[in-house]
Amino acid sequence: TEIQLVGQLNPGAAGVAGNLTVVQSLIGSVINRPSSAFVGGLAADTDDNCSPGAWARLLGGSARATAFTFNGVNNVPGTVRASYAGLQGGFDFGCFNAFEDGWDIVGGVTFGVTDGRTTQDIFALDGMGNPVGPPTSTNRAKFDQQFAGAYLAFARGDWFGDVQLRGERTRFSITNPALNLDNSSFRNRTSTVSASLSRAFAMDGGLTFVPTGGFAVNRSKGGTLTFTDMPASTLVVDDHTGKIGFLGATLARTTIGEAGDSATNQFVTATVYNDFSKARTSTFNPGGGGAPIAMRTGNLGTFGELSVGLSYLKLIDPQSALPAKQFDASIRVDARYSNRVEGIGLTAQMRFQF
């Protein structure tokens, strides 16, 4: 006949902390997943193997991710559904097979913008901390990110890789009238370093097998989200270091055009990502002067990605009016899945080598 009364933070407020963490994780590991600049080799030797290049990349997709936020009493699950679109690009200068021992070296700058929207349903909790009943409210958020950085890509023989450094600025705007959130904004800055290394193995029938490994480490500054209740409550998010590692393999088939000045490449790639990050910490400060509540939100864990795509290379006639030597383009569809992450994305990119 015992009755227990358990007091804990509103699941919606804990959900806001989870929302910010999940979106940050999605941006770092899914939307702007550790991916190299669109750099390729020069397919034909010329009098001058050193030249500038430019590339552009369009991306878009949707994802659903779940993370658990410990609010001092229970681990509250939060599932965020996101849709996004972005544009990336870069300019570089490279020398191909022009160094001792046949090294290709390309260095350049990159930049990009991404916009997205998220929704997160909030549920009441039972005595064990499990979500029950229909949603009591919904967190709706918009986010936009801008980044700029620099990269160095290199290749020698069958080996190739890259290193990239980026600075990112992200802004969130969250609305949920039930939680006194009305386009409440949250901003943070992130510095990211990433690298990858691959090796190509030629096989019979025009097939190529390419194993790949890499990582990305980012350091994001914290920030404060202010609720509109009077007096105002705040959610303070601490600084955080994110760590992502990945291993993958690509199987590709190359077909040379009849004229010998073009090539088509069909490929399928399987990749496993693992989020090594520690839990992101935050503190909810009640506006009425109550005791601060510390929270921890976990990472996205391990998830797999399967990609299929097509790439095209075309050598441009020197007599053409175009100033470029070579044109490259590709399109790729990515599907991601785990018990915490689901999503699908589309990436299209093109490059001119001058």
N, C-alpha and C positions, 0 to 999 in steps of 0.2 A: 504493500500500500504506500510505499515511499514515493514522494513527488520531488523531482529535481528541477530547478530552474537554472538554466545556463544562459548567461549573457555573452554575446559576441558581436563583433562588428557586422553591420548590415552587409549581407552577401553582395549587394550591388557595389558598395564602396570597395570591397575586396576584389570584385570583378573589374573595377576600373584599373586597379594596380595590375591585375592579370592582363587586361587589355593592352595597356602600354607595353608590358613586357613581351607579350605574344607578337604584337605588331613589330616591335624592334627586332625580335628574333626572325620573324618572317622577312623583314627587309634585308637582314644580314645573311640569311641562309637560303632563302627561296627567291625573293624578288630580285635582289642584287646578289645572287649566289656567287660564291668565289669563281668568277669567270674571267678568262683572259681577254685582253684587248683583241680585236679582230685583226690579227697580223698573220700574213702568209708569206711564203718564200717567193722569190722571183723565178718564174718558170723558164725563162729564156735568158741566156747570157747576152749582154749588150756591151757597148764600148765603155759605159759608165755604170757599174753595178751599185752605185750609191745614189739614192734618190728619195724624195719625200713621198708620203702617202697620206691618205685620209680615209676614214671609215665612219659609218653610221649604223646604229642598231635600234630597231623598234622592238618593244616587248610588251606583253600583256597577258593577263590570266586571272585565275581565281584560286583561292586556297582556303582551307579550313584547318585550324590548329587549336589544340587544347593544352592548357597548362594548369597547374594546381598552385593555389596561393594559400599558404598557411597564415591564418589570421589570429593566431594565439590560442585557438580552440580546435579548429578543424582545418583540414585541407580542402579548400573550396575549389571545385573544378570550374574553369571558364573556357568556353569554346567561342572562338572568334572566326567569323566568316569575312573574307576580304576579297575585293576585286581591285585590280590595279592596271596601270598603263604607264609606259615610260619611253623616253628617248635618250640614247647615249651616243657618244661619238668621240673622235679623237684625231689628232694630227701627229705624225711622227716622221723621223728620218732614219733610214737604215742603209747598211752596206751588206750586200749579199755575196757570199763566197769571195769576199774581197780581203779577208784577213788571213794571217798565217794559220795553217792547219784547217782552212775552210770554214771559219766561223761566220755565221750570220748574226748581226747585231742590229736591233731596232730599238730606238728610244723615242718616247713621245709623251704627250699630255692627253688627258681624257677628262670628260665632263658629262653630266647627265642630270635629268630631272625625272621624278616619278610621282604620280598622283594616285591616290586610292581611297576607297571607302570601306568601312567595316561595320558589322552589326554583331551584337553580343546579347543574347537573352539572359535575363537574371531570374533565378528561381529561389523560392523559399527553401529552407533546409529542415530536414527532420532531426530528431534527437541524436542521430549518428553522423550528421553533417552531410547527408546525401540530398541532392536536389529533388524536390517533389512538386507536383501540381503543375499548372500552366505557368508561363512566364509572368512574373510580377511587374517587370519593366524591361526596357531594352536600352542598352548603351549603343548610340550611333555616333560614329566618328569619321572624320576625314583626316587624311594626312598627306603631306607633300614633302618631298626631299630633293635637295640639290647637292651635287657633289662635284669635286674637281680633284684631279690627281695627276700622277706621272707613272709611267711604266717603262720597263726594260724587258724586251723579249730577245731570246737567243736560241741558236740552233747550231748543231755540228753533227754531221753524219745522220744517224738515226735518232739522236737525242734532241729534244727541244723543250723549252720552258719559259717562264716569265716571272717577274717580280713586280708588284704594283703597290703604290702608296696613295691613299685617298683621304680627303677631308670631307665630311658629310654634315649637313645641317637638316634636321627634321623638325617639322611642326605638326602637332596634333590638335584637333578641335573636337571636343566630345560633348554630346548633348544627351541628357536624360532628365526630364522634368521631375521624376520621382526622387532623384538624388540631388536636386538643386544644381544640376549641370546644364548650362545654357551656352553652347559654343565656348565652353571653357577651354583655354589653350594651354598647351604644354610644349616646350621647346627643348631640344638638346643638340649637342654637337658630338660627333664621333670621328675618331681617327682609326683608319683600317690599313693593315698591311697584309698582303696575301701573296702566295707563291704557288707555282705548280711545276711539275716535271713529268715529261712523257718520253716514251721511246716507241718507235714504229718498227714493226717486224713484218717484212714482206712475205706473203704466202702465195701459193699457186692460184691461178685463175684470176689474177688481178686483185686479190684480197690483201688487206693490210690489217694487222692487229696492233692496237695501240693501248697499252696500260698507262694509267695516269694516277698520280697522287698529288695532294696539295693540302694547304691549310689557309685559314684566315684568322687573324687576331684583331679585335677592335677594342678600343677604349672609349666609352661613351660617358659624357658628363651628365650628372643628374639634373633634376629640375623640380619645379613646384607646380602642381595643379590646384587651382583655387575654386572651391564650391561657392555657390551664390547664396547659401543660407546666411542669416544674420544672427550672431557674428559668424564670419566665414570660417569654414573648416578648410583644411589643406591636406593634400597628399604630397609628401616630399619623397622623391625617388633618388636613391643614392647613385654615386658613380659606379660603373660596372665594367668588367672586362669580359668580353665574349671570345670563345675559342671554338673554331669549327675545323674539323679535319675530314678529308674525303679520299676515297679510293674508287677508281672506275676503270672501265675497259671499253674500247670502241672497236667494232668490226666494220670495215669500209670496203667498198668495191669501186674501183675507178675505171671509167670508160673514156678513151681518147677519141675525140672527134675525127671524122674522115680526113679533114684538111690538116690535122695535126696541130691546130692552133687553139684548141679548146679541150676541156675535160669536164666530165660530170662525175660526181662522187656521191654514192648512196651510203648512208651509215646508220648504225644503231649503237647506242651507248647505254651501258648500265653503270650506275654510280651509287655508292653508299655514303651518306653524310652522317657525321656524329657531332652533336653539340656537347662539347666538354665544359661548357660554362658552369660556374657556380650559380646558385640561386641569386636572383636579383632582389635586393632588399629595399624596402620603402617604409614610411611611417605615416600613419593617419593621425592628424591632430584635430580633435573635435573642437568646433568653434565655441562651444559653451564652457571650455576650460577643463574638460575631462582629461584623464590620463592618456598620453600618446599610445598608439597601438602599433607595434612593430610587425611587419609582414615579410614573408619570403615567397617568391614566385619561382618555380622550377623552370628548367629549359625544355627544349623540344625533343631531346633524346636522339635516337637513331631513326633515320628514314631513308628509303630507297627512291631512286629516280630512274625511269626508263625513257630514253630519248630516241626518236627516229627523225631523220632529216635528209636533206639533199643540198649539195653545194655545187657551184658551177664556176669554172675558171675560163677566161677568154683573153688571149693575147691580142692586143690592139695593133692593127697595121700602122707602121711608122708613117705611112703616107696619109693616114687618116687626119681629119681636122681636130680630132680629140688630142689633147696634150698628154694623155695617160698612156703608159706602156701595157698595163694589165688591169683587168676588171675581175673581181671576185664577188660572189654572192652566195648566201646560204639561207635556208629556212629550216626551223627545227621545232618539233613539238615535244614537250616534256610532261610526263605524268609522274606524280610523287605520291607515295603512300607509306603510312605506318599507323600504329594505333593512336598517334597523336597528330599526324599531319596527313592531309589529303589535298591534292591540287593538280591543276593542269595549266600549262603555260605555252605561249607561242613566241618564238623569237625569229626575226628576220633581219638580216644585215647585209651590207654591201661595202666594198672597198675599192678604191682606185689607187694604183701605184703609178707615180708619174716619172 
